Amino acid sequence: MSDLPETITVWLVEDNEVYRRGLARAIDSSEGMQCPEAFADAESALATIESGSPPDVILLDVGLPGMDGLSALKKFATKVPETRIVLLTVFNDTDKIFKAVCAGANGYLLKTASTDQVLSAVRQAAAGGAPMDPDVAGRVLTLFNQLAETKPAQTEDYGLSDREKQILEQMAQGLVNKEIADVLDISPHTVVNHLRSIYSKLHVNTNTGAVAKAIREGLV
């Protein structure tokens, strides 16, 4: 949804010291990226983000000591809504994945992902994309389809326009911005403008969060 910054700043929140240091080095060694901060717990990261410039992307472990990643995700999404958050986890659990999507995660990768895959996910997230492990993505789509089959009667439309509802419906089918533009015969820029409005009205920060809420509440 947006252009990449000249240098993508990435924060790591990961309690495994070996993994954290290795990934930080890889980020710093990658052209157009830097990792100025790496934390072993969410509390330290949240305290630091209060007083400094927020990063473009946060790579956030789910299984942290103290405050877990999902709880931290909600706080980050509130404090720095423009920062893109990609979860890193050993868990391939549908319930955790869905909760993460609904809480505002911009991406979800398993720690079995290669360093190149993580760096690619950072670039995707910084550009407004939603990087997700293929198996995780399949689980999310399956869950969305199951929700669609049992969706409740719509109780509130959140002031969505007809065009915004059309875009939500296409998103629920798994289409990306350009494909939605082609289907609805509008420009990708217009799709992006509608998405900003949809996010604001639904009080979400991501495509997947918007789709999850729309299906859960019978909006599509």
C-alpha positions as CSV (number, residue, x, y, z in Angstrom):
1,M,0.0,0.0,0.0
2,S,3.0,2.4,0.3
3,D,6.5,2.9,-1.0
4,L,9.4,1.5,0.8
5,P,11.4,3.9,3.0
6,E,14.9,4.6,1.9
7,T,16.2,2.6,4.9
8,I,13.8,0.2,6.7
9,T,14.2,0.4,10.5
10,V,13.5,-2.9,12.2
11,W,13.1,-3.7,15.9
12,L,13.4,-7.3,17.1
13,V,11.5,-8.5,20.2
14,E,12.8,-12.0,20.8
15,D,13.9,-13.8,23.9
16,N,16.2,-16.4,22.2
17,E,19.5,-14.6,22.3
18,V,21.2,-16.7,19.6
19,Y,18.3,-16.2,17.2
20,R,17.9,-12.5,18.1
21,R,21.6,-11.7,17.5
22,G,21.8,-13.7,14.3
23,L,18.7,-12.1,12.8
24,A,19.8,-8.6,13.9
25,R,23.2,-9.2,12.1
26,A,21.4,-10.4,9.0
27,I,19.2,-7.3,9.0
28,D,22.1,-4.9,9.5
29,S,24.0,-6.7,6.7
30,S,21.0,-6.4,4.3
31,E,21.0,-3.4,1.9
32,G,18.4,-0.8,2.8
33,M,17.7,-2.2,6.3
34,Q,19.0,-1.5,9.8
35,C,18.2,-3.0,13.2
36,P,18.9,-0.3,15.8
37,E,17.1,-2.1,18.6
38,A,16.7,-5.7,19.8
39,F,14.9,-6.7,23.0
40,A,14.5,-9.9,25.0
41,D,11.1,-8.9,26.2
42,A,8.1,-6.9,25.2
43,E,8.1,-4.6,28.3
44,S,11.5,-3.2,27.4
45,A,10.4,-2.6,23.8
46,L,7.2,-0.8,24.9
47,A,9.1,1.4,27.3
48,T,11.6,2.4,24.6
49,I,9.0,3.1,22.0
50,E,7.4,5.7,24.2
51,S,10.5,7.9,24.1
52,G,11.9,7.4,20.6
53,S,11.1,7.3,16.9
54,P,9.0,4.2,16.1
55,P,10.5,1.7,13.7
56,D,9.0,0.8,10.3
57,V,8.7,-2.8,11.2
58,I,8.7,-4.8,14.4
59,L,9.5,-8.5,14.3
60,L,7.7,-9.8,17.4
61,D,8.0,-13.3,19.0
62,V,4.7,-14.8,20.2
63,G,6.2,-16.9,23.1
64,L,7.9,-14.2,25.1
65,P,8.5,-14.3,28.9
66,G,6.4,-11.9,30.9
67,M,4.0,-10.2,28.5
68,D,3.3,-12.5,25.6
69,G,3.5,-11.5,22.0
70,L,-0.2,-11.3,21.4
71,S,-0.7,-9.0,24.3
72,A,2.2,-6.8,23.2
73,L,0.9,-6.7,19.7
74,K,-2.3,-5.0,20.8
75,K,-0.3,-2.4,22.8
76,F,2.1,-1.7,19.8
77,A,-0.9,-1.4,17.5
78,T,-2.3,1.3,19.8
79,K,0.9,3.2,20.5
80,V,2.4,3.1,17.0
81,P,-0.4,2.3,14.5
82,E,1.8,3.1,11.5
83,T,4.5,0.5,12.5
84,R,4.1,-2.8,10.7
85,I,4.2,-5.8,13.0
86,V,5.2,-9.3,11.8
87,L,4.9,-12.1,14.3
88,L,7.6,-14.8,14.5
89,T,6.7,-18.0,16.2
90,V,7.2,-21.7,16.6
91,F,3.5,-22.2,16.9
92,N,1.5,-23.4,13.9
93,D,-1.8,-23.1,15.8
94,T,-5.0,-21.9,14.0
95,D,-6.5,-20.3,17.1
96,K,-3.3,-18.3,17.8
97,I,-3.0,-17.3,14.2
98,F,-6.6,-16.1,14.0
99,K,-6.2,-14.1,17.3
100,A,-3.0,-12.5,15.9
101,V,-4.8,-11.5,12.7
102,C,-7.7,-10.0,14.6
103,A,-5.3,-8.2,17.0
104,G,-3.7,-6.4,14.1
105,A,-0.7,-8.5,13.0
106,N,0.6,-7.5,9.5
107,G,2.3,-10.8,9.0
108,Y,2.9,-14.2,10.6
109,L,6.0,-16.3,10.0
110,L,7.2,-19.5,11.5
111,K,10.7,-19.5,12.9
112,T,11.5,-22.3,10.5
113,A,11.5,-19.6,7.8
114,S,14.9,-18.9,6.3
115,T,16.7,-15.6,6.9
116,D,16.0,-14.6,3.3
117,Q,12.3,-15.3,3.8
118,V,12.3,-13.1,7.0
119,L,14.1,-10.3,5.2
120,S,11.7,-10.6,2.3
121,A,8.8,-10.4,4.8
122,V,10.2,-7.3,6.3
123,R,10.3,-5.6,2.9
124,Q,6.8,-6.8,2.1
125,A,5.4,-5.5,5.4
126,A,7.2,-2.1,5.1
127,A,5.6,-1.7,1.7
128,G,2.2,-2.3,3.1
129,G,1.9,-6.0,2.3
130,A,0.9,-8.9,4.6
131,P,3.6,-11.5,4.5
132,M,2.5,-14.9,5.8
133,D,3.9,-18.4,5.8
134,P,2.1,-20.4,3.0
135,D,0.8,-23.0,5.4
136,V,-0.4,-20.3,7.8
137,A,-2.1,-18.4,5.0
138,G,-3.9,-21.6,4.0
139,R,-5.1,-22.0,7.6
140,V,-6.4,-18.4,7.7
141,L,-8.3,-18.8,4.4
142,T,-9.8,-22.0,5.6
143,L,-10.9,-20.4,8.8
144,F,-12.3,-17.4,7.0
145,N,-14.3,-19.8,4.7
146,Q,-15.7,-21.6,7.8
147,L,-16.7,-18.4,9.3
148,A,-18.4,-17.3,6.1
149,E,-20.5,-20.4,6.2
150,T,-21.7,-19.7,9.8
151,K,-21.7,-15.9,9.7
152,P,-24.3,-14.1,11.8
153,A,-26.9,-11.7,10.7
154,Q,-25.5,-8.3,10.2
155,T,-26.1,-6.0,13.2
156,E,-24.1,-3.0,12.2
157,D,-22.7,-1.7,8.9
158,Y,-20.2,0.7,10.4
159,G,-21.1,3.3,7.8
160,L,-19.5,1.4,5.0
161,S,-20.3,2.6,1.5
162,D,-21.5,0.2,-1.2
163,R,-18.1,0.4,-2.8
164,E,-16.3,-0.3,0.4
165,K,-18.5,-3.4,0.9
166,Q,-17.6,-4.5,-2.6
167,I,-13.9,-4.2,-1.8
168,L,-14.3,-6.1,1.4
169,E,-16.1,-8.9,-0.5
170,Q,-13.2,-9.1,-3.0
171,M,-10.7,-9.1,-0.1
172,A,-12.6,-12.0,1.5
173,Q,-12.1,-13.9,-1.7
174,G,-8.3,-13.5,-1.3
175,L,-7.8,-10.8,-4.0
176,V,-5.0,-8.3,-3.7
177,N,-5.3,-4.6,-4.5
178,K,-4.5,-4.7,-8.2
179,E,-6.9,-7.7,-8.7
180,I,-9.6,-5.8,-6.8
181,A,-9.0,-2.8,-9.0
182,D,-9.4,-4.9,-12.2
183,V,-12.6,-6.6,-11.0
184,L,-14.3,-3.3,-10.0
185,D,-12.8,-1.4,-12.9
186,I,-11.2,1.3,-10.7
187,S,-7.6,2.3,-10.2
188,P,-5.3,0.7,-7.5
189,H,-4.9,4.1,-6.0
190,T,-8.7,4.3,-5.5
191,V,-8.6,0.9,-3.9
192,V,-6.0,2.1,-1.4
193,N,-8.0,5.2,-0.5
194,H,-11.1,3.0,0.1
195,L,-9.0,0.6,2.2
196,R,-7.9,3.5,4.5
197,S,-11.5,4.4,5.0
198,I,-12.5,0.8,5.7
199,Y,-9.7,0.4,8.3
200,S,-10.8,3.6,10.0
201,K,-14.5,2.6,10.1
202,L,-13.8,-1.0,11.3
203,H,-11.1,0.1,13.7
204,V,-8.5,-2.3,12.3
205,N,-5.0,-1.9,10.9
206,T,-4.6,-4.7,8.3
207,N,-6.3,-6.3,5.3
208,T,-6.6,-9.6,7.2
209,G,-8.0,-7.9,10.3
210,A,-10.7,-6.1,8.1
211,V,-11.7,-9.4,6.5
212,A,-11.8,-11.2,9.8
213,K,-14.1,-8.6,11.3
214,A,-16.2,-8.3,8.2
215,I,-16.9,-12.1,8.2
216,R,-17.3,-12.4,11.9
217,E,-19.9,-9.7,12.0
218,G,-21.7,-10.6,8.8
219,L,-20.6,-7.6,6.8
220,V,-19.8,-9.7,3.7
